Amino acid sequence: TKTNQSSPDIKQALLVCGQHEESWTLIKFSQSARKQGLPALCIQNLQKIMSFQSMDVQHAYTKTREEVLSRIDMKTPQELQLGMNAINKINLDYFNHHQKAEILRLKGEFLSRLPDTRQQGQFRVDDAHSAFSTALGTSESHGKAWVSWGNLWDGQLQGKIDRGIDDVQKASYAEYTVNCYLQGVRYGSDK
């Protein structure tokens, strides 16, 4: 009998299907490893996906997200810089608004933890504020971004309180913090 597809076309389709299933499995295994407190195992498994020739957008997003979350969990300056490098290499054009907002939220998380080379003993807080603002400009309804931004404001408020700032500044920082947390609740963040 004659078929509409040649044997090489079928083999190629099966190869792509197998790579899709294998990448999904590795991503889910990596996600489980990260959630169990094994970020190094997560990253090790995600690196196996690098050899695949093609990956759909959802898998590429999830893989990147798991990698950067694992690097945040590892907390070393080297891992934080590697995570920041990974985020900076991402082409956001392929992702939807929610995915873009999440990547930008993660960028803000990294920036708030990375030392500022311009100011000794400081973190890149202004850059983190900018990243959170951009994330929420991309998708205002991203609850996790609101909560992350609230955490940044709260951390700054605690630092200012420890240094004895005036009541007006405390009130402003507290207002920003509470507003961010309330927006996070409004948009359904589970944090």
Summary of the structure (lengths in Angstrom):
residues: 191
radius of gyration: 20.5
end to end distance: 59.1
largest distance: 85.6
contacts: 551
relative contact order: 0.08
helix: 76%
strand: 1%
